[in-house]
Amino acid sequence: MLKFLKPFVYASVLAGTAFPVQAEKYGLGRVALPEEIAAWDWDVSPDGTGLPIGSGDAIDGEELFADKCASCHGDFAEGMGRWPKLAGGMDTLADEDPLKTVGSYWPHLSTVIDYVKRSMPFGYAGSLSDDETYAIVAYILYSNDLIEDDFVLSNETVFDVEMPNANGFIVDDRAETEYAMWSSGEPCMSNCKESVEITMRARVIDVTPETTGSSNASAEVTQVAEKAEPKQEETVVEVAAATAFDPELAKAGKKVFKKCKSCHQVGDKAKNRSGPLLNGIVGAEAGSVEGFKYSSAIKKAKAAGLVWNEDELAQFLTKPKKYLKGTKMSFAGLKKEKDTQAVIEYLKSFEK
Amino acid sequence: MSEQTHKTSQSRRAFLRGAAATSAGALVAGSASANAKPDKLITAIQPWAQELGDGVDATPYGLPIEHEADVIRRNVPWLTADAISSINFTPIHALDGTITPQGCAFERHHSGAIDLKKEDYRLMINGLVDTPLVFTYADLERFPRENHVYFCECAANTGMEWAGAQLNGAQFTHGMIHNMEYSGVSLRTLLEEAGLGAAGDLKDKWVFVEGADASSNGRSIPMEKALDDVMIAFKANGEALRKEHGYPARLVVPGWEGNMWVKWIRRIEVMDQAVESREETSKYTDTLEDGTSRKWTWEMDAKSVVTSPSPQSPITHGKGPLVISGLAWSGRGAITRVDVSKDGGMTWETARLAKPGEPMALTRFYLDTDWNGEEMLLQSRAIDDTGYIQPTKTQLREVRGLNSIYHNNCIQTWLVSPNGEVENVEVS
């Protein structure tokens, strides 16, 4: 046995010293191809490394922004509801309630280009061309009074733009400025202060979501579900009688609807978000969802008597901007007829 | 609104009745009390002691029993514009021990939790490496594996409390945290597989990490940290990651803010500078009183909170023996000690750690006490092995002002009333 072991041990020791680097490699994975790296490596650094080649100005950007961004960020980048405000807030960072926007807060223009190209519009990320990216970023800068409307923003002019808060950041200095203040020596154990007063109470503010009574809450849910059930049956029967409802197609439509979900809701708990809730939309009068702020384009269509029958909906969903000029819906359209039909079938299954 | 207030006060009255009844039963402190009538739960044969229960496989993958239906993640709808880019909170007030079950561990998405299959998963390593590589999920499972327990805390945890006591519940004030046992591969192993010769001197190098979701949530991590303890994890608490936590693989960045723990990790680029992405400039930077902002505030400082009693976990048993329990953690090391105060910080006593603190993981503490039924102002104060002592909110505000949003690790105060109800308050 020993004779067998000896040369074996010897060989492995030799291998260990002769090829220390290779010993750490496992030979797993494969080489990434240049096309693959190009498809994923989009990051843009503050020194301009990675800037896409292209250009655009605020005039082009205004139209693109209205189409693709305004439904969340507002026509003037001022922000809708709680969606991010992209413009304004200059010199407010030391205020009681600072307004942090691209103009007032973001230190590098590279970051805006990186983020818009990579992750916007919300729900349709990576769909902007490089020229569109520059035009939209130019419009955001223009909305912050940082460039003139005819300034052509491009990979070559990026550094002509001064970001107001470029020097507003310091690297984490907690170790120097804080740690010694409260972490030196033994912590106090008794007579640490003379008296204690309550200075603020959360109940006064009363902004905590209601969570009391687990058993009550679940009983309520059960009740609602019981009530809802027969109604649902009725709905299905009704729909089936009106137009032959195709459950298989509706199932396929549920997948297609993922593209719509970032702005539209359906179902029992559906609410208006950046788009109106869509329960009962098939066959409904256009622009008639309560509480939703429609574009003037939809209001006009409603006045003209537009009803969302399957045919009209299909046209709208195929090319929204072409079908209804001025719509706030920032969606490019469904390319496949099959998808359009499927999503309409899916929408049919939600009664108003 | 008035209807909601009405409902709350009603349930509070009901709760008070219950508390009063129980404390009347506990007559003599220090010895067990006597019952007048025999307990039917004992004297009568109960159905569960007579009939048969569920067979095996009644639930092939089990969920908590229905009586625990209240122990769930919750969100605060007014915090964000949309649930797709939002956060919810771990029900820490109802959990014990340190490991967070995946099903109730908080979620934070920037463009929704995506459905990514293992067979569609690819991980690319590119940039300043000798050979840019692509790994499949199956490749990842062939590298030597490690197991570690770490907490993951969102930098914004307790962020709503800067200006004052606001949310009434430990779940909401401190629930942007979870603690799991991760199984995966060290990032160092993967970087060495691609080869770091091309990067030259590693001292000033970075890795940029991004996810496969639409937000991509790109972040820059200094090479020193990347080679130290960062992991690519594919299992948590023994099973596959949940969709909402980055299935099939996420980054684990021990002790550092949760935003850097990129989910659905798809690309790691070795670079000679920080990208300064949206998530590390416009967000996750801490604005100070004079308007300048700190960036690269990665480490989560030592912090603790009493999880019970707390507003959602009131005292229902009246005076006598009471277990005060809580969690402590530090992104810079292990918790060595936790002190508890019942009088708003005038006097402190040292709590018992359930187990010695582990680096960058949650530590459970207990203070076994005898409650005299009087009002308490409960606080806890964590100390880690660097000697760091958890500060008060006043101390933090003196340095940072009110607008930092992130990294609020202040001492929390709960007001416990004689009836056992608990409220989030701030004290002088």
Interface residues (C-beta under 8 A of the other chain):
Chain A: E24 K25 Y26 L28 G29 R30 V31 A32 E36 I37 W40 D41 D43 V44 S45 P46 D47 T49 C72 G81 R82 W83 L93 A94 E96 P98 K100 V102 Y105 W106 P107 H108 S110 T111 D114 Y115 R118 S119 F122 G123 A125 G126 G168 F169 I170 V171 D172 D173 R174 T177 E178 Y179 M181 W182 S183 P187 C188 M189 S190 N191 C192 K193 E194 S195 V196 E197 I198 T199 M200 R201 A202 R203 I205 D206 V207 T208 P209 E210 T211 T212 G213 S214 N216 A217 S218 K261 S262 R273 S274
Chain B: Q4 T5 K7 T8 S11 E66 A69 D70 R74 N75 V76 P77 W78 T80 A81 D82 I84 S85 S111 G112 M124 I125 N126 G127 T131 P132 L133 V134 F135 T136 D139 R142 F143 G164 A165 Q166 L167 N168 G169 Q171 F172 E192 E193 F208 E210 A214 S215 S216 G218 R266 R267 E269 M271 Q273 A274 V275 E276 S277 R278 T281 S282 T285 T287 E289 D290 G291 T292 S293 R294 K295 W296 T297 W298 E299 D301 P311 Q312 D339 D343 G344 G345 M346 T347 W348 E349 L377 R381 I383 T386 G387 Y388 I389 P391 T392 Q395 E398 V399 L402 N403 L415 E423 N424 V425 E426 V427 S428
